[in-house]
Amino acid sequence: MRKRTMEELNRLSVADFKSTQKFPLTLVLDNVRSLHNVGAAFRTADAFAVEKIWLCGITGRPPQREITKTALGSTESVAWEYAATTVDAIRQLKAAGYAIVAVEQTIDSQLLTKFTPEIGRPYALVMGNEVFGVEDDVLALCDAAVEIPQFGTKHSLNVSVAAGVVLWDFLVKMGFAKS
């Protein structure tokens, strides 16, 4: 066994990435306070070729050193937009036909393993604040909530880790994952 070389990985240039078709997934960061989480979300969004990241409320925006350090250049490849409130972003996404799914533990949430996205429909996945989760006024606008099954004592994952788990699950279920 050996690691692949850079040439074998066939990495896209930033220009090529920007011009390629993205998967119909958007991340919405709802008042995420950690700049490292924001940077990691950019890196994950690049890895999974999502359409865009919405940075809402107090969520930090590039360029900031902590975001740049974690993002490893993906702030240059991934499209992003800022909204003063997450509700504003959600309303725009709903008007554009997106299904809005909160990644949150609610009384009505479905386990991620049981949730089946509708093929052909774009989805916006809302990731909440590290302490308070997705805001109640945002949850009220969501079409569904999913939670990642967890078996330890914390029942809490880092925002960027949860984003990676949920994005990959959606890509697989929507038939976009490479085999």
C-alpha positions in Angstrom: 0.0 0.0 0.0 1.2 3.6 -0.8 -0.3 7.0 -0.7 -1.4 8.4 -4.0 0.7 11.2 -5.5 -0.8 14.7 -6.1 -1.0 13.9 -9.8 -2.9 10.7 -9.1 -5.5 12.6 -7.0 -6.5 14.6 -10.1 -7.3 17.7 -8.0 -9.2 20.5 -9.7 -7.8 24.0 -9.9 -9.9 26.6 -8.2 -11.1 27.9 -11.6 -12.0 24.4 -12.7 -13.9 23.7 -9.4 -15.8 26.9 -9.8 -17.0 26.0 -13.2 -18.0 22.4 -12.4 -21.5 21.4 -11.6 -22.2 21.3 -7.9 -24.4 19.0 -6.0 -27.8 20.5 -5.0 -26.8 20.9 -1.4 -26.2 24.1 0.5 -24.9 24.5 4.1 -26.4 27.2 6.3 -24.4 28.1 9.4 -26.7 29.5 12.0 -24.7 31.8 14.3 -21.7 29.4 14.4 -19.2 31.1 16.8 -16.1 29.1 16.1 -14.0 30.4 13.2 -12.3 27.0 13.1 -15.7 25.4 12.5 -16.4 27.9 9.7 -13.1 27.1 8.1 -13.7 23.3 8.4 -17.2 23.7 6.9 -15.6 25.4 3.9 -13.2 22.6 3.5 -15.9 20.0 3.8 -18.1 21.9 1.3 -15.3 21.9 -1.1 -14.7 18.2 -0.7 -18.3 17.4 -1.3 -18.8 20.1 -4.1 -21.8 21.8 -2.4 -23.3 24.8 -4.2 -22.9 27.4 -1.4 -22.4 28.1 2.2 -24.6 30.7 3.9 -22.9 32.5 6.8 -25.6 33.9 9.1 -25.7 36.2 12.1 -22.6 36.1 14.2 -20.9 33.5 12.0 -17.5 34.7 10.9 -16.7 35.5 7.3 -13.5 35.2 5.4 -10.9 36.5 5.4 -10.0 35.8 9.0 -6.9 34.0 10.1 -8.6 31.1 11.9 -11.0 30.5 9.0 -8.2 30.6 6.5 -6.0 28.2 8.5 -8.7 25.5 8.7 -10.2 26.1 5.3 -6.8 25.4 3.5 -7.8 27.6 0.5 -11.4 26.4 0.2 -12.7 29.9 0.9 -11.5 30.7 -2.6 -13.3 27.8 -4.3 -16.6 27.5 -2.4 -19.3 30.1 -3.1 -20.6 31.8 0.1 -23.0 34.5 1.0 -23.7 36.4 4.3 -27.2 37.0 5.7 -27.8 39.2 8.8 -30.2 36.6 10.1 -30.6 32.9 9.4 -34.3 33.5 8.9 -33.5 35.8 6.0 -31.3 33.2 4.4 -33.9 30.4 4.9 -36.7 32.6 3.3 -34.5 33.2 0.2 -33.7 29.5 0.0 -37.4 28.5 0.4 -38.3 31.0 -2.4 -35.8 29.3 -4.6 -37.3 25.8 -4.0 -34.9 24.4 -1.4 -36.1 21.9 1.2 -34.8 23.1 4.5 -33.5 20.5 6.9 -32.1 21.3 10.4 -29.4 19.1 11.8 -30.8 19.2 15.3 -32.1 17.0 18.1 -35.8 17.9 18.3 -38.9 16.1 19.4 -39.8 15.7 15.8 -36.4 14.9 14.3 -35.8 11.8 12.3 -32.7 9.7 12.7 -30.4 10.5 9.7 -30.4 6.8 8.9 -34.2 6.9 8.4 -34.4 10.1 6.4 -34.7 9.8 2.7 -34.1 13.0 0.6 -36.4 13.5 -2.4 -34.3 12.9 -5.5 -34.1 16.0 -7.8 -34.9 18.5 -5.0 -32.2 20.9 -3.7 -31.6 20.8 0.1 -30.3 23.4 2.5 -28.8 21.8 5.7 -28.9 24.1 8.7 -26.1 23.7 11.2 -26.6 25.4 14.6 -24.6 27.3 17.1 -22.2 25.2 19.1 -24.0 25.8 22.4 -27.6 26.7 21.6 -28.1 24.7 18.4 -30.4 25.9 15.6 -32.5 28.9 16.7 -36.2 28.3 17.5 -37.4 30.8 14.9 -35.2 29.0 12.3 -36.6 25.6 13.3 -40.1 26.9 12.8 -39.2 27.4 9.1 -37.6 24.1 8.5 -39.3 21.3 6.5 -37.6 18.6 8.6 -35.0 18.0 11.2 -32.5 15.1 11.2 -30.2 13.9 14.0 -27.2 11.8 13.8 -27.4 8.6 15.9 -25.0 8.8 18.8 -24.2 6.3 21.5 -21.9 8.0 24.0 -22.5 10.4 26.9 -22.3 13.7 25.1 -25.0 13.4 22.3 -23.2 16.3 20.6 -20.8 16.5 17.7 -18.7 19.3 16.5 -20.5 21.4 13.9 -18.0 20.7 11.1 -18.0 16.9 11.9 -21.8 16.8 11.9 -21.8 18.7 8.5 -19.4 16.1 7.0 -21.5 13.2 8.2 -24.8 14.6 7.0 -23.4 15.9 3.6 -22.0 12.5 2.9 -25.2 10.7 3.8 -27.2 13.0 1.6 -24.8 12.5 -1.4 -25.1 8.7 -1.0 -28.9 8.7 -0.7 -29.3 11.1 -3.6 -27.1 8.9 -5.8 -24.2 11.3 -6.2 -21.5 9.5 -4.3 -18.7 8.1 -6.4 -18.2 4.3 -6.2 
